[in-house]
Amino acid sequence: MFSSFSSWWSSSPPSPAPEKYDPTNPKMNPLNPKGLKPCCACPETKSARDACFLEKGGDQGQCAEFVRKHVECMRSLGFEI
């Protein structure tokens, strides 16, 4: 009858939860050895993408190539885009 309650007071501590993937942690993500945060990664493609959006008034169709290049750059650093 009390066997289900005995597991509550077991002598072994609960196992820790697995760490969540952190792309800025070089130990978890060898593709990003400098530990860059998303805001600081790929500045060249980011500025080209932003400039296109400013010039074209936010037209995604005309800026698709710049967006694709920026996404590729971010993924190459291990970010999940």
Distance bins in CASP14 RR format, pairs under 12 A and 6 or more apart:
PFRMAT RR
TARGET T0000
AUTHOR 0000-0000-0000
RMODE 2
METHOD distances of the structure
MODEL  1
2 8 0 0 0 0 0 1 0 0 0 0 0
2 9 0 0 0 0 0 1 0 0 0 0 0
3 9 0 0 0 0 0 1 0 0 0 0 0
3 10 0 0 0 0 0 1 0 0 0 0 0
4 10 0 0 0 0 0 1 0 0 0 0 0
7 14 0 0 0 0 0 1 0 0 0 0 0
8 14 0 0 0 0 0 1 0 0 0 0 0
18 28 0 0 0 0 0 1 0 0 0 0 0
19 25 0 0 0 0 1 0 0 0 0 0 0
19 27 0 0 0 0 1 0 0 0 0 0 0
19 28 1 0 0 1 0 0 0 0 0 0 0
19 29 0 0 0 0 0 1 0 0 0 0 0
20 28 0 0 0 0 1 0 0 0 0 0 0
20 80 0 0 0 0 0 1 0 0 0 0 0
21 27 0 0 0 0 0 1 0 0 0 0 0
21 28 1 0 0 1 0 0 0 0 0 0 0
21 29 1 0 0 1 0 0 0 0 0 0 0
21 31 0 0 0 0 0 1 0 0 0 0 0
21 32 0 0 0 0 0 1 0 0 0 0 0
21 78 0 0 0 0 1 0 0 0 0 0 0
21 79 0 0 0 0 0 1 0 0 0 0 0
21 80 1 0 0 1 0 0 0 0 0 0 0
22 28 1 0 1 0 0 0 0 0 0 0 0
22 29 1 0 0 1 0 0 0 0 0 0 0
22 32 0 0 0 0 1 0 0 0 0 0 0
22 35 0 0 0 0 1 0 0 0 0 0 0
22 37 0 0 0 0 0 1 0 0 0 0 0
22 38 0 0 0 0 0 1 0 0 0 0 0
22 78 0 0 0 0 0 1 0 0 0 0 0
22 79 0 0 0 0 0 1 0 0 0 0 0
22 80 0 0 0 0 0 1 0 0 0 0 0
23 29 1 0 1 0 0 0 0 0 0 0 0
23 30 0 0 0 0 0 1 0 0 0 0 0
23 31 0 0 0 0 1 0 0 0 0 0 0
23 32 1 0 1 0 0 0 0 0 0 0 0
23 33 0 0 0 0 0 1 0 0 0 0 0
23 34 0 0 0 0 0 1 0 0 0 0 0
23 35 0 0 0 0 1 0 0 0 0 0 0
23 36 0 0 0 0 1 0 0 0 0 0 0
23 37 0 0 0 0 1 0 0 0 0 0 0
23 38 1 0 0 1 0 0 0 0 0 0 0
23 41 0 0 0 0 1 0 0 0 0 0 0
23 74 0 0 0 0 1 0 0 0 0 0 0
23 75 0 0 0 0 0 1 0 0 0 0 0
23 76 0 0 0 0 0 1 0 0 0 0 0
23 77 1 0 0 1 0 0 0 0 0 0 0
23 78 1 0 1 0 0 0 0 0 0 0 0
23 79 1 0 1 0 0 0 0 0 0 0 0
23 80 1 0 0 1 0 0 0 0 0 0 0
23 81 0 0 0 0 0 1 0 0 0 0 0
24 31 0 0 0 0 0 1 0 0 0 0 0
24 32 1 0 0 1 0 0 0 0 0 0 0
24 33 0 0 0 0 0 1 0 0 0 0 0
24 34 0 0 0 0 1 0 0 0 0 0 0
24 35 1 0 1 0 0 0 0 0 0 0 0
24 36 1 0 0 1 0 0 0 0 0 0 0
24 37 1 0 1 0 0 0 0 0 0 0 0
24 38 1 0 0 1 0 0 0 0 0 0 0
24 39 0 0 0 0 0 1 0 0 0 0 0
24 40 0 0 0 0 1 0 0 0 0 0 0
24 41 0 0 0 0 1 0 0 0 0 0 0
24 77 0 0 0 0 1 0 0 0 0 0 0
24 78 0 0 0 0 1 0 0 0 0 0 0
24 79 0 0 0 0 1 0 0 0 0 0 0
25 31 0 0 0 0 0 1 0 0 0 0 0
25 32 0 0 0 0 1 0 0 0 0 0 0
25 33 0 0 0 0 0 1 0 0 0 0 0
25 34 0 0 0 0 0 1 0 0 0 0 0
25 35 1 0 0 1 0 0 0 0 0 0 0
25 36 0 0 0 0 0 1 0 0 0 0 0
25 37 0 0 0 0 0 1 0 0 0 0 0
25 78 0 0 0 0 0 1 0 0 0 0 0
26 32 1 0 0 1 0 0 0 0 0 0 0
26 33 1 0 1 0 0 0 0 0 0 0 0
26 34 1 0 0 1 0 0 0 0 0 0 0
26 35 1 0 1 0 0 0 0 0 0 0 0
26 36 0 0 0 0 1 0 0 0 0 0 0
26 77 0 0 0 0 0 1 0 0 0 0 0
26 78 0 0 0 0 0 1 0 0 0 0 0
27 33 0 0 0 0 0 1 0 0 0 0 0
27 35 0 0 0 0 1 0 0 0 0 0 0
28 35 0 0 0 0 0 1 0 0 0 0 0
28 78 0 0 0 0 1 0 0 0 0 0 0
29 35 1 0 0 1 0 0 0 0 0 0 0
29 36 0 0 0 0 1 0 0 0 0 0 0
29 37 0 0 0 0 0 1 0 0 0 0 0
29 38 0 0 0 0 0 1 0 0 0 0 0
29 41 0 0 0 0 0 1 0 0 0 0 0
29 74 0 0 0 0 0 1 0 0 0 0 0
29 75 0 0 0 0 0 1 0 0 0 0 0
29 76 0 0 0 0 0 1 0 0 0 0 0
29 77 1 0 0 1 0 0 0 0 0 0 0
29 78 1 0 1 0 0 0 0 0 0 0 0
29 79 0 0 0 0 1 0 0 0 0 0 0
29 80 0 0 0 0 0 1 0 0 0 0 0
30 77 0 0 0 0 0 1 0 0 0 0 0
30 78 0 0 0 0 1 0 0 0 0 0 0
31 41 0 0 0 0 0 1 0 0 0 0 0
31 73 0 0 0 0 0 1 0 0 0 0 0
31 74 0 0 0 0 0 1 0 0 0 0 0
31 75 0 0 0 0 1 0 0 0 0 0 0
31 76 1 0 0 1 0 0 0 0 0 0 0
31 77 1 0 1 0 0 0 0 0 0 0 0
31 78 1 0 1 0 0 0 0 0 0 0 0
31 79 0 0 0 0 1 0 0 0 0 0 0
31 80 0 0 0 0 0 1 0 0 0 0 0
32 38 0 0 0 0 0 1 0 0 0 0 0
32 40 0 0 0 0 0 1 0 0 0 0 0
32 41 1 0 0 1 0 0 0 0 0 0 0
32 42 0 0 0 0 0 1 0 0 0 0 0
32 73 0 0 0 0 0 1 0 0 0 0 0
32 74 0 0 0 0 0 1 0 0 0 0 0
32 75 0 0 0 0 0 1 0 0 0 0 0
32 76 0 0 0 0 1 0 0 0 0 0 0
32 77 1 0 1 0 0 0 0 0 0 0 0
32 78 1 0 1 0 0 0 0 0 0 0 0
32 79 1 0 0 1 0 0 0 0 0 0 0
32 80 0 0 0 0 0 1 0 0 0 0 0
33 77 0 0 0 0 1 0 0 0 0 0 0
33 78 0 0 0 0 0 1 0 0 0 0 0
34 40 0 0 0 0 1 0 0 0 0 0 0
34 41 0 0 0 0 1 0 0 0 0 0 0
34 77 0 0 0 0 1 0 0 0 0 0 0
35 41 0 0 0 0 1 0 0 0 0 0 0
35 77 0 0 0 0 1 0 0 0 0 0 0
35 78 0 0 0 0 0 1 0 0 0 0 0
35 79 0 0 0 0 0 1 0 0 0 0 0
36 42 0 0 0 0 1 0 0 0 0 0 0
36 43 0 0 0 0 1 0 0 0 0 0 0
36 46 0 0 0 0 0 1 0 0 0 0 0
36 73 0 0 0 0 0 1 0 0 0 0 0
36 74 0 0 0 0 1 0 0 0 0 0 0
36 76 0 0 0 0 0 1 0 0 0 0 0
36 77 1 0 0 1 0 0 0 0 0 0 0
36 78 0 0 0 0 0 1 0 0 0 0 0
36 79 0 0 0 0 1 0 0 0 0 0 0
37 43 0 0 0 0 0 1 0 0 0 0 0
37 74 0 0 0 0 0 1 0 0 0 0 0
37 77 0 0 0 0 0 1 0 0 0 0 0
37 79 0 0 0 0 1 0 0 0 0 0 0
38 46 0 0 0 0 1 0 0 0 0 0 0
38 70 0 0 0 0 0 1 0 0 0 0 0
38 71 0 0 0 0 0 1 0 0 0 0 0
38 73 0 0 0 0 0 1 0 0 0 0 0
38 74 1 0 0 1 0 0 0 0 0 0 0
38 75 0 0 0 0 0 1 0 0 0 0 0
38 77 0 0 0 0 1 0 0 0 0 0 0
38 78 0 0 0 0 0 1 0 0 0 0 0
38 79 1 0 1 0 0 0 0 0 0 0 0
38 80 0 0 0 0 0 1 0 0 0 0 0
38 81 0 0 0 0 1 0 0 0 0 0 0
39 46 0 0 0 0 1 0 0 0 0 0 0
39 74 0 0 0 0 0 1 0 0 0 0 0
39 79 0 0 0 0 0 1 0 0 0 0 0
40 46 0 0 0 0 1 0 0 0 0 0 0
40 74 0 0 0 0 0 1 0 0 0 0 0
40 77 0 0 0 0 0 1 0 0 0 0 0
40 79 0 0 0 0 0 1 0 0 0 0 0
41 70 0 0 0 0 1 0 0 0 0 0 0
41 71 0 0 0 0 0 1 0 0 0 0 0
41 72 0 0 0 0 0 1 0 0 0 0 0
41 73 1 0 0 1 0 0 0 0 0 0 0
41 74 1 0 0 1 0 0 0 0 0 0 0
41 75 0 0 0 0 0 1 0 0 0 0 0
41 76 0 0 0 0 1 0 0 0 0 0 0
41 77 1 0 1 0 0 0 0 0 0 0 0
41 78 0 0 0 0 1 0 0 0 0 0 0
41 79 1 0 0 1 0 0 0 0 0 0 0
41 81 0 0 0 0 0 1 0 0 0 0 0
42 48 0 0 0 0 1 0 0 0 0 0 0
42 49 0 0 0 0 1 0 0 0 0 0 0
42 50 0 0 0 0 0 1 0 0 0 0 0
42 66 0 0 0 0 0 1 0 0 0 0 0
42 67 0 0 0 0 0 1 0 0 0 0 0
42 69 0 0 0 0 1 0 0 0 0 0 0
42 70 1 0 1 0 0 0 0 0 0 0 0
42 71 0 0 0 0 1 0 0 0 0 0 0
42 72 0 0 0 0 1 0 0 0 0 0 0
42 73 1 1 0 0 0 0 0 0 0 0 0
42 74 1 0 1 0 0 0 0 0 0 0 0
42 75 0 0 0 0 1 0 0 0 0 0 0
42 76 0 0 0 0 1 0 0 0 0 0 0
42 77 1 0 0 1 0 0 0 0 0 0 0
42 78 0 0 0 0 0 1 0 0 0 0 0
42 79 0 0 0 0 1 0 0 0 0 0 0
42 81 0 0 0 0 0 1 0 0 0 0 0
43 49 0 0 0 0 0 1 0 0 0 0 0
43 50 0 0 0 0 0 1 0 0 0 0 0
43 70 0 0 0 0 0 1 0 0 0 0 0
43 73 0 0 0 0 1 0 0 0 0 0 0
43 74 0 0 0 0 0 1 0 0 0 0 0
43 77 0 0 0 0 0 1 0 0 0 0 0
44 50 0 0 0 0 0 1 0 0 0 0 0
44 51 0 0 0 0 0 1 0 0 0 0 0
44 66 0 0 0 0 0 1 0 0 0 0 0
44 69 0 0 0 0 1 0 0 0 0 0 0
44 70 0 0 0 0 1 0 0 0 0 0 0
44 73 1 0 0 1 0 0 0 0 0 0 0
44 74 0 0 0 0 0 1 0 0 0 0 0
45 51 0 0 0 0 0 1 0 0 0 0 0
45 52 0 0 0 0 0 1 0 0 0 0 0
45 63 0 0 0 0 0 1 0 0 0 0 0
45 65 0 0 0 0 0 1 0 0 0 0 0
45 66 1 0 0 1 0 0 0 0 0 0 0
45 67 0 0 0 0 1 0 0 0 0 0 0
45 68 0 0 0 0 1 0 0 0 0 0 0
45 69 1 0 1 0 0 0 0 0 0 0 0
45 70 1 1 0 0 0 0 0 0 0 0 0
45 71 0 0 0 0 1 0 0 0 0 0 0
45 72 1 0 0 1 0 0 0 0 0 0 0
45 73 1 0 1 0 0 0 0 0 0 0 0
45 74 0 0 0 0 1 0 0 0 0 0 0
45 75 0 0 0 0 0 1 0 0 0 0 0
45 76 0 0 0 0 0 1 0 0 0 0 0
45 77 0 0 0 0 0 1 0 0 0 0 0
45 81 0 0 0 0 0 1 0 0 0 0 0
46 52 0 0 0 0 0 1 0 0 0 0 0
46 53 0 0 0 0 0 1 0 0 0 0 0
46 66 0 0 0 0 1 0 0 0 0 0 0
46 67 0 0 0 0 0 1 0 0 0 0 0
46 69 0 0 0 0 1 0 0 0 0 0 0
46 70 1 0 1 0 0 0 0 0 0 0 0
46 71 0 0 0 0 0 1 0 0 0 0 0
46 73 0 0 0 0 1 0 0 0 0 0 0
46 74 0 0 0 0 1 0 0 0 0 0 0
46 77 0 0 0 0 0 1 0 0 0 0 0
47 53 0 0 0 0 0 1 0 0 0 0 0
47 54 0 0 0 0 0 1 0 0 0 0 0
47 66 0 0 0 0 1 0 0 0 0 0 0
47 69 0 0 0 0 0 1 0 0 0 0 0
47 70 0 0 0 0 1 0 0 0 0 0 0
47 73 0 0 0 0 0 1 0 0 0 0 0
48 54 0 0 0 0 0 1 0 0 0 0 0
48 55 0 0 0 0 0 1 0 0 0 0 0
48 63 0 0 0 0 1 0 0 0 0 0 0
48 65 0 0 0 0 1 0 0 0 0 0 0
48 66 1 0 1 0 0 0 0 0 0 0 0
48 67 0 0 0 0 1 0 0 0 0 0 0
48 68 0 0 0 0 0 1 0 0 0 0 0
48 69 1 0 0 1 0 0 0 0 0 0 0
48 70 1 0 0 1 0 0 0 0 0 0 0
48 73 0 0 0 0 0 1 0 0 0 0 0
49 55 0 0 0 0 0 1 0 0 0 0 0
49 56 0 0 0 0 0 1 0 0 0 0 0
49 58 0 0 0 0 0 1 0 0 0 0 0
49 60 0 0 0 0 0 1 0 0 0 0 0
49 62 0 0 0 0 0 1 0 0 0 0 0
49 63 1 0 0 1 0 0 0 0 0 0 0
49 64 0 0 0 0 0 1 0 0 0 0 0
49 65 0 0 0 0 1 0 0 0 0 0 0
49 66 1 0 1 0 0 0 0 0 0 0 0
49 67 1 0 1 0 0 0 0 0 0 0 0
49 68 0 0 0 0 1 0 0 0 0 0 0
49 69 1 0 0 1 0 0 0 0 0 0 0
49 70 1 0 1 0 0 0 0 0 0 0 0
49 71 0 0 0 0 1 0 0 0 0 0 0
49 72 0 0 0 0 0 1 0 0 0 0 0
49 73 0 0 0 0 1 0 0 0 0 0 0
49 74 0 0 0 0 0 1 0 0 0 0 0
50 56 0 0 0 0 0 1 0 0 0 0 0
50 57 0 0 0 0 0 1 0 0 0 0 0
50 58 0 0 0 0 0 1 0 0 0 0 0
50 63 0 0 0 0 1 0 0 0 0 0 0
50 66 0 0 0 0 1 0 0 0 0 0 0
50 67 0 0 0 0 0 1 0 0 0 0 0
50 70 0 0 0 0 1 0 0 0 0 0 0
51 57 0 0 0 0 0 1 0 0 0 0 0
51 58 0 0 0 0 0 1 0 0 0 0 0
51 62 0 0 0 0 0 1 0 0 0 0 0
51 63 0 0 0 0 1 0 0 0 0 0 0
51 66 0 0 0 0 1 0 0 0 0 0 0
51 70 0 0 0 0 0 1 0 0 0 0 0
52 58 0 0 0 0 1 0 0 0 0 0 0
52 59 0 0 0 0 1 0 0 0 0 0 0
52 60 0 0 0 0 1 0 0 0 0 0 0
52 61 0 0 0 0 1 0 0 0 0 0 0
52 62 1 0 0 1 0 0 0 0 0 0 0
52 63 1 1 0 0 0 0 0 0 0 0 0
52 64 0 0 0 0 1 0 0 0 0 0 0
52 65 0 0 0 0 1 0 0 0 0 0 0
52 66 1 0 1 0 0 0 0 0 0 0 0
52 67 0 0 0 0 1 0 0 0 0 0 0
52 68 0 0 0 0 0 1 0 0 0 0 0
52 69 0 0 0 0 0 1 0 0 0 0 0
52 70 0 0 0 0 0 1 0 0 0 0 0
53 59 1 0 0 1 0 0 0 0 0 0 0
53 60 0 0 0 0 1 0 0 0 0 0 0
53 61 0 0 0 0 0 1 0 0 0 0 0
53 62 0 0 0 0 1 0 0 0 0 0 0
53 63 1 0 1 0 0 0 0 0 0 0 0
53 64 0 0 0 0 0 1 0 0 0 0 0
53 66 0 0 0 0 1 0 0 0 0 0 0
53 67 0 0 0 0 1 0 0 0 0 0 0
53 70 0 0 0 0 0 1 0 0 0 0 0
54 62 0 0 0 0 0 1 0 0 0 0 0
54 63 0 0 0 0 1 0 0 0 0 0 0
54 66 0 0 0 0 0 1 0 0 0 0 0
55 62 0 0 0 0 1 0 0 0 0 0 0
55 63 0 0 0 0 1 0 0 0 0 0 0
55 66 0 0 0 0 0 1 0 0 0 0 0
56 62 1 0 1 0 0 0 0 0 0 0 0
56 63 1 0 1 0 0 0 0 0 0 0 0
56 64 0 0 0 0 0 1 0 0 0 0 0
56 65 0 0 0 0 0 1 0 0 0 0 0
56 66 0 0 0 0 1 0 0 0 0 0 0
56 67 0 0 0 0 0 1 0 0 0 0 0
57 63 0 0 0 0 1 0 0 0 0 0 0
58 64 0 0 0 0 0 1 0 0 0 0 0
58 66 0 0 0 0 0 1 0 0 0 0 0
58 67 0 0 0 0 0 1 0 0 0 0 0
59 66 0 0 0 0 0 1 0 0 0 0 0
59 67 0 0 0 0 0 1 0 0 0 0 0
60 66 0 0 0 0 0 1 0 0 0 0 0
60 67 1 0 0 1 0 0 0 0 0 0 0
60 68 0 0 0 0 0 1 0 0 0 0 0
61 67 0 0 0 0 1 0 0 0 0 0 0
61 68 0 0 0 0 0 1 0 0 0 0 0
63 69 0 0 0 0 0 1 0 0 0 0 0
63 70 0 0 0 0 1 0 0 0 0 0 0
63 71 0 0 0 0 0 1 0 0 0 0 0
64 70 0 0 0 0 0 1 0 0 0 0 0
64 71 0 0 0 0 0 1 0 0 0 0 0
65 71 0 0 0 0 0 1 0 0 0 0 0
65 72 0 0 0 0 0 1 0 0 0 0 0
66 72 0 0 0 0 0 1 0 0 0 0 0
66 73 0 0 0 0 0 1 0 0 0 0 0
67 73 0 0 0 0 0 1 0 0 0 0 0
67 74 0 0 0 0 0 1 0 0 0 0 0
67 81 0 0 0 0 0 1 0 0 0 0 0
68 74 0 0 0 0 0 1 0 0 0 0 0
68 75 0 0 0 0 0 1 0 0 0 0 0
68 81 0 0 0 0 0 1 0 0 0 0 0
69 75 0 0 0 0 0 1 0 0 0 0 0
69 76 0 0 0 0 0 1 0 0 0 0 0
69 81 0 0 0 0 0 1 0 0 0 0 0
70 76 0 0 0 0 0 1 0 0 0 0 0
70 77 0 0 0 0 0 1 0 0 0 0 0
70 79 0 0 0 0 0 1 0 0 0 0 0
70 81 0 0 0 0 1 0 0 0 0 0 0
71 77 0 0 0 0 0 1 0 0 0 0 0
71 78 0 0 0 0 0 1 0 0 0 0 0
71 79 0 0 0 0 1 0 0 0 0 0 0
71 80 0 0 0 0 0 1 0 0 0 0 0
71 81 1 0 1 0 0 0 0 0 0 0 0
72 78 0 0 0 0 0 1 0 0 0 0 0
72 79 0 0 0 0 0 1 0 0 0 0 0
72 81 0 0 0 0 1 0 0 0 0 0 0
73 79 0 0 0 0 1 0 0 0 0 0 0
73 81 0 0 0 0 1 0 0 0 0 0 0
74 80 0 0 0 0 1 0 0 0 0 0 0
74 81 1 0 1 0 0 0 0 0 0 0 0
75 81 1 0 1 0 0 0 0 0 0 0 0
END
